[in-house]
Amino acid sequence: MIRSISPSALASYEKDPEGYYLRYMADPRPPREPQAVPASAGSAFDAYVKSALIERLTGEKCFVKLFEDQVEPQNREFAFTAGEYLFENYKHCGAYDELLTLLDGAIEEPRFEFSASGVIDGIPLAGKPDCRFVHKNGAHIILDWKVNGYCGEGATSPSKGYALVRDGLGWEKPSRSHGKSHKLYQEEIFLGLPVNRFYMEQVSIDWADQLSIYAWMLGEPVGSDQMVVCIEQIVGNGKSPGSFPKLRIANHRSRVSAAHQVGLYQRIRFMWDAVNNGQIFMNLSEEENQKKREELNHRARSMLSDGTVEGDFFAHCARAPRVYKAR
């Protein structure tokens, strides 16, 4: 029996049922993998941007808490500098001020980096939205930040459908996409706000799923016609050894169609029933499912049989001194 479904759990179940079982259901549960270095850069950026917004809106200083909550100890020295650089690029291109203007239209205090849960038709949902607020024009806005390709050797392209992409720091001449929208962006006004006429699921199904589930947890009905879903995406453009990457910042403003929301709910219902009935691997019989679960439990035990090196590693990191200065 699982306790809830999150966007990451749904994606894992649909793309890799064995990996899902090992991560969420195995007995015993295998050790969690350490946070990857590239992921720590995005987590640190999250701490920078959210703490700046929270301080501006409420006066509360919370950078150190957010940073330590999101960045594992072994990555903090790297991530402290990387996150600061990402945030400086985000501000330099104008995306931060543009977001402040949008937030100034909120009719309730925006919420940042919070754990949420909710129930849809008896199915418990869980997740951690980046930002949510209600705009004075009536739009219920769910926003998420993404950092992709920061540590990549080559250029990472922003996802299709962006309203605008802008260069960050260090560009000797503008990139070809600077100041432009994607061909899959066609602006229309929805509840007084400019959004893409194309739905978010036409840009990214994963993004549409994630932001819809967050919205439902926070009270939106399935099929809601008041949601505006936003992604602020920073992508790396490759780097030379010892230098920072050049960055581009793209913003996405769209909606999720009622049809996709209904289909997403049906996928969640299917997963909930299948997993809790023991029929996790849909191409296998009940007997074969039982055998597969036993095999995966055995694999999980073997991952712990080396003295839980991973556990020792995390314990060591937790004892490590800070290597960054509080902002």
TADA-V928993 format. One record per residue. RES is the residue in one small letter. OMEGA is omega in whole degrees, 0 to 359 (none if undefined). D_LAST is the distance of its C-alpha to the last C-alpha in Angstrom with 2 decimals. Layout:
BEGIN
{{RES:OMEGA:D_LAST} {RES:OMEGA:D_LAST}}
END
This chain:
BEGIN
{{m:176:42.64} {i:184:39.12} {r:184:37.08} {s:176:35.61} {i:176:35.08} {s:176:31.78} {p:180:31.53} {s:178:30.69} {a:179:33.59} {l:180:36.02} {a:180:35.12} {s:181:35.50} {y:184:38.81} {e:184:40.29} {k:185:39.31} {d:184:39.68} {p:178:41.45} {e:178:41.59} {g:177:37.87} {y:182:37.37} {y:181:39.71} {l:184:38.05} {r:190:34.57} {y:191:35.56} {m:186:39.03} {a:178:40.11} {d:5:41.44} {p:177:39.77} {r:179:36.51} {p:181:35.47} {p:178:32.09} {r:178:29.24} {e:176:28.26} {p:177:24.90} {q:179:22.28} {a:182:23.15} {v:179:20.86} {p:179:21.26} {a:181:20.49} {s:177:17.16} {a:178:16.10} {g:179:17.10} {s:178:15.46} {a:176:12.02} {f:176:12.80} {d:182:13.86} {a:179:10.60} {y:186:8.93} {v:182:12.09} {k:180:12.91} {s:178:9.85} {a:180:10.29} {l:180:13.96} {i:180:13.89} {e:180:12.01} {r:186:14.55} {l:186:17.43} {t:184:17.01} {g:182:14.42} {e:175:12.88} {k:187:9.17} {c:184:9.27} {f:185:6.62} {v:180:7.13} {k:180:10.76} {l:181:11.32} {f:182:9.99} {e:177:12.17} {d:190:14.91} {q:184:15.32} {v:181:14.82} {e:189:17.34} {p:185:16.65} {q:183:18.85} {n:194:16.89} {r:180:13.26} {e:178:13.38} {f:189:15.02} {a:180:13.22} {f:180:9.63} {t:180:11.26} {a:181:13.76} {g:178:11.70} {e:179:9.81} {y:177:13.41} {l:181:14.91} {f:178:12.83} {e:176:13.75} {n:181:17.28} {y:178:17.34} {k:184:16.58} {h:185:18.88} {c:180:21.85} {g:182:21.79} {a:181:21.32} {y:180:18.25} {d:178:20.29} {e:178:23.29} {l:177:21.68} {l:179:20.61} {t:178:24.30} {l:181:25.43} {l:178:23.23} {d:178:24.65} {g:181:27.94} {a:178:26.97} {i:173:29.38} {e:183:27.33} {e:179:23.67} {p:178:22.31} {r:182:21.24} {f:170:18.46} {e:182:18.23} {f:175:21.03} {s:182:23.91} {a:176:27.22} {s:179:30.86} {g:182:34.18} {v:175:37.83} {i:178:39.96} {d:176:43.67} {g:181:43.11} {i:179:40.55} {p:178:37.15} {l:180:34.18} {a:178:30.57} {g:183:27.34} {k:180:23.70} {p:176:23.52} {d:185:20.43} {c:177:21.47} {r:175:24.68} {f:176:26.15} {v:181:29.57} {h:182:30.24} {k:179:32.61} {n:176:35.12} {g:180:35.48} {a:174:33.53} {h:192:31.66} {i:173:28.71} {i:185:27.11} {l:179:24.35} {d:175:22.83} {w:178:20.55} {k:172:21.99} {v:184:21.00} {n:172:24.20} {g:182:25.21} {y:181:21.92} {c:184:23.43} {g:179:26.95} {e:180:29.38} {g:182:31.01} {a:173:30.22} {t:181:29.37} {s:173:30.93} {p:179:29.45} {s:183:31.51} {k:174:34.56} {g:183:34.84} {y:177:31.72} {a:181:32.02} {l:173:30.20} {v:183:28.54} {r:178:26.60} {d:174:25.54} {g:183:22.03} {l:166:21.28} {g:179:23.83} {w:179:27.06} {e:172:29.94} {k:185:32.06} {p:173:31.41} {s:183:31.93} {r:183:35.09} {s:185:33.34} {h:177:30.95} {g:184:31.48} {k:172:33.95} {s:180:34.50} {h:181:36.04} {k:178:39.78} {l:174:39.23} {y:175:37.46} {q:189:39.89} {e:168:38.44} {e:180:39.87} {i:180:38.83} {f:184:38.25} {l:176:37.64} {g:183:36.77} {l:176:34.12} {p:179:34.66} {v:177:34.80} {n:175:36.54} {r:176:40.19} {f:182:39.87} {y:182:38.46} {m:180:35.35} {e:175:37.60} {q:176:39.25} {v:181:35.93} {s:177:34.60} {i:180:36.26} {d:179:33.28} {w:180:31.02} {a:179:33.80} {d:184:34.24} {q:185:30.61} {l:176:30.01} {s:179:33.45} {i:176:32.93} {y:181:29.65} {a:180:31.60} {w:179:34.49} {m:184:32.36} {l:169:31.19} {g:178:34.77} {e:174:36.01} {p:173:39.56} {v:184:40.60} {g:182:41.70} {s:178:39.47} {d:179:40.07} {q:182:37.10} {m:164:34.25} {v:184:32.27} {v:188:30.22} {c:173:27.44} {i:172:25.71} {e:189:22.95} {q:175:23.56} {i:181:21.90} {v:178:24.30} {g:180:24.31} {n:180:27.13} {g:182:27.46} {k:172:26.17} {s:180:27.62} {p:178:26.86} {g:181:23.74} {s:175:22.53} {f:177:20.39} {p:168:22.59} {k:187:23.66} {l:169:22.80} {r:184:24.65} {i:182:23.52} {a:174:26.26} {n:182:26.55} {h:179:29.23} {r:186:30.78} {s:174:33.78} {r:173:35.69} {v:184:37.19} {s:176:40.96} {a:181:42.81} {a:179:44.78} {h:179:41.77} {q:178:40.39} {v:177:43.79} {g:177:44.00} {l:177:40.56} {y:180:41.67} {q:177:44.84} {r:179:42.93} {i:178:40.82} {r:179:44.05} {f:180:45.70} {m:182:42.90} {w:181:42.81} {d:183:46.59} {a:184:46.88} {v:183:44.25} {n:173:45.43} {n:179:49.05} {g:182:48.40} {q:186:49.30} {i:183:46.01} {f:194:47.71} {m:180:49.81} {n:182:52.09} {l:176:53.23} {s:178:55.74} {e:179:54.89} {e:179:56.24} {e:175:54.33} {n:179:51.12} {q:180:51.66} {k:179:52.28} {k:179:49.18} {r:178:47.00} {e:178:48.62} {e:181:48.00} {l:175:44.30} {n:178:44.03} {h:178:45.71} {r:179:43.23} {a:179:40.34} {r:180:42.02} {s:179:42.47} {m:178:38.75} {l:189:38.27} {s:180:41.23} {d:181:39.48} {g:180:37.84} {t:178:34.78} {v:181:33.02} {e:178:30.22} {g:177:29.77} {d:180:29.74} {f:180:27.13} {f:178:24.71} {a:178:25.50} {h:181:24.73} {c:181:21.34} {a:180:20.49} {r:185:21.36} {a:179:19.30} {p:176:16.67} {r:179:12.99} {v:179:12.65} {y:179:8.96} {k:180:6.27} {a:182:3.79} {r:none:0.00}}
END
